[in-house]
Amino acid sequence: MRIEYDREADAIYIYLSNAKVAYGRDLDNERRIDYDDNDEPRGLELLCVSDGVIIDDLPNTEEVGRMLGERGIRIYA
């Protein structure tokens, strides 16, 4: 897993794997999960991260929470 943070866009993308993304689903206006052809989660797009992020319904919740916490992002569960 790796993470990219764009401070100017106030957005984070978390790569869950290197597999190719086939489609994505928005959970809400600030969170999106990308999936591969086998419906496996491959990435997470998180917007407005300086306001904090709700993680309870994201894949790999524990690891995602740890990664965000290490970057000082508030976490809401």
SEGU-13902 format. One record per residue: residue number from 0; residue in three letters; x, y, z of N, C-alpha, C in turn. Coordinates in steps of 0.05 Angstrom, whole numbers. Layout:
BEGIN
@roza=NUM baro=ALA n_x=X n_y=Y n_z=Z ca_x=X ca_y=Y ca_z=Z c_x=X c_y=Y c_z=Z
...
! end
This chain:
BEGIN
@roza=0 baro=MET n_x=17 n_y=-23 n_z=0 ca_x=0 ca_y=0 ca_z=0 c_x=18 c_y=25 c_z=0
@roza=1 baro=ARG n_x=10 n_y=44 n_z=-16 ca_x=25 ca_y=70 ca_z=-15 c_x=5 c_y=92 c_z=-18
@roza=2 baro=ILE n_x=14 n_y=116 n_z=-10 ca_x=-4 ca_y=139 ca_z=-9 c_x=9 c_y=163 c_z=-23
@roza=3 baro=GLU n_x=-8 n_y=178 n_z=-37 ca_x=1 ca_y=203 ca_z=-49 c_x=-17 c_y=225 c_z=-39
@roza=4 baro=TYR n_x=-4 n_y=247 n_z=-30 ca_x=-19 ca_y=269 ca_z=-19 c_x=-15 c_y=294 c_z=-37
@roza=5 baro=ASP n_x=-36 n_y=306 n_z=-45 ca_x=-35 ca_y=331 ca_z=-61 c_x=-45 c_y=353 c_z=-43
@roza=6 baro=ARG n_x=-27 n_y=368 n_z=-31 ca_x=-34 ca_y=390 ca_z=-13 c_x=-51 c_y=411 c_z=-26
@roza=7 baro=GLU n_x=-45 n_y=418 n_z=-50 ca_x=-60 ca_y=439 ca_z=-64 c_x=-89 c_y=431 c_z=-69
@roza=8 baro=ALA n_x=-93 n_y=406 n_z=-76 ca_x=-120 ca_y=395 ca_z=-81 c_x=-134 c_y=386 c_z=-55
@roza=9 baro=ASP n_x=-118 n_y=384 n_z=-33 ca_x=-128 ca_y=374 ca_z=-7 c_x=-139 c_y=346 c_z=-11
@roza=10 baro=ALA n_x=-124 n_y=330 n_z=-25 ca_x=-133 ca_y=303 ca_z=-32 c_x=-111 c_y=282 c_z=-28
@roza=11 baro=ILE n_x=-120 n_y=258 n_z=-22 ca_x=-102 ca_y=235 ca_z=-19 c_x=-112 c_y=213 c_z=-36
@roza=12 baro=TYR n_x=-93 n_y=198 n_z=-49 ca_x=-99 ca_y=174 ca_z=-62 c_x=-83 c_y=151 c_z=-49
@roza=13 baro=ILE n_x=-97 n_y=130 n_z=-41 ca_x=-84 ca_y=108 ca_z=-29 c_x=-85 c_y=84 c_z=-49
@roza=14 baro=TYR n_x=-62 n_y=75 n_z=-57 ca_x=-60 ca_y=52 ca_z=-75 c_x=-61 c_y=27 c_z=-58
@roza=15 baro=LEU n_x=-81 n_y=10 n_z=-61 ca_x=-83 ca_y=-15 ca_z=-46 c_x=-68 c_y=-37 c_z=-60
@roza=16 baro=SER n_x=-63 n_y=-34 n_z=-86 ca_x=-47 ca_y=-53 ca_z=-102 c_x=-39 c_y=-39 c_z=-128
@roza=17 baro=ASN n_x=-23 n_y=-53 n_z=-144 ca_x=-14 ca_y=-42 ca_z=-169 c_x=-32 c_y=-51 c_z=-192
@roza=18 baro=ALA n_x=-53 n_y=-66 n_z=-186 ca_x=-71 ca_y=-76 ca_z=-207 c_x=-85 c_y=-53 c_z=-221
@roza=19 baro=LYS n_x=-93 n_y=-58 n_z=-246 ca_x=-106 ca_y=-37 ca_z=-262 c_x=-134 c_y=-32 c_z=-252
@roza=20 baro=VAL n_x=-142 n_y=-8 n_z=-252 ca_x=-169 ca_y=0 ca_z=-243 c_x=-189 c_y=-2 c_z=-267
@roza=21 baro=ALA n_x=-211 n_y=-16 n_z=-262 ca_x=-231 ca_y=-19 ca_z=-283 c_x=-254 c_y=1 c_z=-280
@roza=22 baro=TYR n_x=-261 n_y=7 n_z=-255 ca_x=-283 ca_y=26 ca_z=-250 c_x=-282 c_y=36 c_z=-221
@roza=23 baro=GLY n_x=-297 n_y=56 n_z=-215 ca_x=-298 ca_y=67 ca_z=-188 c_x=-326 c_y=72 c_z=-179
@roza=24 baro=ARG n_x=-329 n_y=73 n_z=-152 ca_x=-355 ca_y=79 ca_z=-140 c_x=-352 c_y=100 c_z=-119
@roza=25 baro=ASP n_x=-368 n_y=121 n_z=-121 ca_x=-367 ca_y=142 ca_z=-101 c_x=-383 c_y=133 c_z=-76
@roza=26 baro=LEU n_x=-371 n_y=136 n_z=-53 ca_x=-386 ca_y=131 ca_z=-28 c_x=-401 c_y=156 c_z=-20
@roza=27 baro=ASP n_x=-390 n_y=179 n_z=-26 ca_x=-402 ca_y=204 ca_z=-21 c_x=-387 c_y=225 c_z=-37
@roza=28 baro=ASN n_x=-390 n_y=251 n_z=-32 ca_x=-377 ca_y=271 ca_z=-48 c_x=-346 c_y=273 c_z=-43
@roza=29 baro=GLU n_x=-337 n_y=260 n_z=-22 ca_x=-308 ca_y=263 ca_z=-15 c_x=-293 c_y=236 c_z=-15
@roza=30 baro=ARG n_x=-306 n_y=214 n_z=-21 ca_x=-293 ca_y=188 ca_z=-20 c_x=-301 c_y=170 c_z=-43
@roza=31 baro=ARG n_x=-281 n_y=158 n_z=-55 ca_x=-286 ca_y=140 ca_z=-78 c_x=-268 c_y=116 c_z=-75
@roza=32 baro=ILE n_x=-279 n_y=93 n_z=-82 ca_x=-264 ca_y=68 ca_z=-83 c_x=-262 c_y=59 c_z=-112
@roza=33 baro=ASP n_x=-237 n_y=53 n_z=-120 ca_x=-232 ca_y=43 ca_z=-147 c_x=-229 c_y=12 c_z=-145
@roza=34 baro=TYR n_x=-240 n_y=-2 n_z=-165 ca_x=-240 ca_y=-31 ca_z=-166 c_x=-227 c_y=-42 c_z=-191
@roza=35 baro=ASP n_x=-218 n_y=-67 n_z=-190 ca_x=-208 ca_y=-80 ca_z=-214 c_x=-230 c_y=-96 c_z=-228
@roza=36 baro=ASP n_x=-224 n_y=-111 n_z=-249 ca_x=-244 ca_y=-127 ca_z=-263 c_x=-256 c_y=-148 c_z=-246
@roza=37 baro=ASN n_x=-243 n_y=-156 n_z=-225 ca_x=-254 ca_y=-177 ca_z=-207 c_x=-268 c_y=-166 c_z=-183
@roza=38 baro=ASP n_x=-275 n_y=-140 n_z=-184 ca_x=-289 ca_y=-126 ca_z=-163 c_x=-274 c_y=-125 c_z=-136
@roza=39 baro=GLU n_x=-247 n_y=-126 n_z=-138 ca_x=-230 ca_y=-123 ca_z=-115 c_x=-222 c_y=-93 c_z=-113
@roza=40 baro=PRO n_x=-222 n_y=-82 n_z=-89 ca_x=-214 ca_y=-54 ca_z=-85 c_x=-184 c_y=-50 c_z=-92
@roza=41 baro=ARG n_x=-178 n_y=-30 n_z=-108 ca_x=-151 ca_y=-25 ca_z=-117 c_x=-140 c_y=3 c_z=-108
@roza=42 baro=GLY n_x=-158 n_y=21 n_z=-101 ca_x=-149 ca_y=48 ca_z=-93 c_x=-171 c_y=63 c_z=-80
@roza=43 baro=LEU n_x=-163 n_y=83 n_z=-64 ca_x=-182 ca_y=101 ca_z=-50 c_x=-175 c_y=130 c_z=-56
@roza=44 baro=GLU n_x=-194 n_y=145 n_z=-65 ca_x=-191 ca_y=174 ca_z=-69 c_x=-206 c_y=188 c_z=-47
@roza=45 baro=LEU n_x=-192 n_y=205 n_z=-32 ca_x=-203 ca_y=219 ca_z=-9 c_x=-199 c_y=249 c_z=-14
@roza=46 baro=LEU n_x=-221 n_y=264 n_z=-14 ca_x=-220 ca_y=293 ca_z=-18 c_x=-225 c_y=308 c_z=8
@roza=47 baro=CYS n_x=-217 n_y=333 n_z=9 ca_x=-221 ca_y=351 ca_z=32 c_x=-210 c_y=338 c_z=57
@roza=48 baro=VAL n_x=-186 n_y=326 n_z=55 ca_x=-175 ca_y=311 ca_z=77 c_x=-167 c_y=328 c_z=101
@roza=49 baro=SER n_x=-162 n_y=354 n_z=97 ca_x=-155 ca_y=371 ca_z=120 c_x=-179 c_y=374 c_z=140
@roza=50 baro=ASP n_x=-203 n_y=368 n_z=131 ca_x=-226 ca_y=368 ca_z=148 c_x=-229 c_y=342 c_z=164
@roza=51 baro=GLY n_x=-214 n_y=321 n_z=156 ca_x=-216 ca_y=295 ca_z=168 c_x=-229 c_y=276 c_z=149
@roza=52 baro=VAL n_x=-226 n_y=250 n_z=154 ca_x=-236 ca_y=229 ca_z=136 c_x=-252 c_y=208 c_z=152
@roza=53 baro=ILE n_x=-275 n_y=200 n_z=142 ca_x=-290 ca_y=178 ca_z=153 c_x=-279 c_y=152 c_z=141
@roza=54 baro=ILE n_x=-270 n_y=134 n_z=158 ca_x=-257 ca_y=110 ca_z=147 c_x=-272 c_y=84 c_z=153
@roza=55 baro=ASP n_x=-294 n_y=84 n_z=168 ca_x=-306 ca_y=59 ca_z=178 c_x=-316 c_y=41 c_z=155
@roza=56 baro=ASP n_x=-323 n_y=52 n_z=132 ca_x=-333 ca_y=35 ca_z=110 c_x=-313 c_y=33 c_z=87
@roza=57 baro=LEU n_x=-288 n_y=38 n_z=92 ca_x=-267 ca_y=36 ca_z=72 c_x=-253 c_y=8 c_z=74
@roza=58 baro=PRO n_x=-243 n_y=-2 n_z=52 ca_x=-228 ca_y=-27 ca_z=54 c_x=-202 c_y=-22 c_z=70
@roza=59 baro=ASN n_x=-191 n_y=-43 n_z=82 ca_x=-166 ca_y=-41 ca_z=97 c_x=-166 c_y=-19 c_z=118
@roza=60 baro=THR n_x=-189 n_y=-17 n_z=132 ca_x=-193 ca_y=5 ca_z=150 c_x=-170 c_y=10 c_z=170
@roza=61 baro=GLU n_x=-160 n_y=-11 n_z=182 ca_x=-139 ca_y=-7 ca_z=202 c_x=-114 c_y=5 c_z=190
@roza=62 baro=GLU n_x=-105 n_y=-6 n_z=168 ca_x=-81 ca_y=4 ca_z=155 c_x=-85 c_y=32 c_z=144
@roza=63 baro=VAL n_x=-108 n_y=37 n_z=132 ca_x=-114 ca_y=63 ca_z=121 c_x=-114 c_y=84 c_z=144
@roza=64 baro=GLY n_x=-126 n_y=77 n_z=166 ca_x=-126 ca_y=95 ca_z=189 c_x=-99 c_y=101 c_z=199
@roza=65 baro=ARG n_x=-82 n_y=81 n_z=200 ca_x=-54 ca_y=85 ca_z=209 c_x=-39 c_y=103 c_z=190
@roza=66 baro=MET n_x=-42 n_y=99 n_z=164 ca_x=-28 ca_y=115 ca_z=144 c_x=-37 c_y=144 c_z=146
@roza=67 baro=LEU n_x=-63 n_y=149 n_z=149 ca_x=-73 ca_y=176 ca_z=151 c_x=-64 c_y=189 c_z=177
@roza=68 baro=GLY n_x=-65 n_y=174 n_z=198 ca_x=-57 ca_y=185 ca_z=224 c_x=-28 c_y=193 c_z=224
@roza=69 baro=GLU n_x=-11 n_y=178 n_z=211 ca_x=18 ca_y=184 ca_z=208 c_x=22 c_y=211 c_z=194
@roza=70 baro=ARG n_x=3 n_y=219 n_z=177 ca_x=5 ca_y=244 ca_z=162 c_x=-11 c_y=266 c_z=176
@roza=71 baro=GLY n_x=-21 n_y=261 n_z=200 ca_x=-35 ca_y=282 ca_z=215 c_x=-63 c_y=287 c_z=206
@roza=72 baro=ILE n_x=-75 n_y=268 n_z=191 ca_x=-102 ca_y=271 ca_z=181 c_x=-121 c_y=261 c_z=203
@roza=73 baro=ARG n_x=-141 n_y=277 n_z=210 ca_x=-161 ca_y=269 ca_z=230 c_x=-178 c_y=246 c_z=218
@roza=74 baro=ILE n_x=-184 n_y=227 n_z=235 ca_x=-199 ca_y=203 ca_z=227 c_x=-225 c_y=202 c_z=243
@roza=75 baro=TYR n_x=-246 n_y=198 n_z=227 ca_x=-273 ca_y=193 ca_z=239 c_x=-282 c_y=165 c_z=233
@roza=76 baro=ALA n_x=-290 n_y=150 n_z=253 ca_x=-298 ca_y=123 ca_z=248 c_x=-328 c_y=120 c_z=252
! end
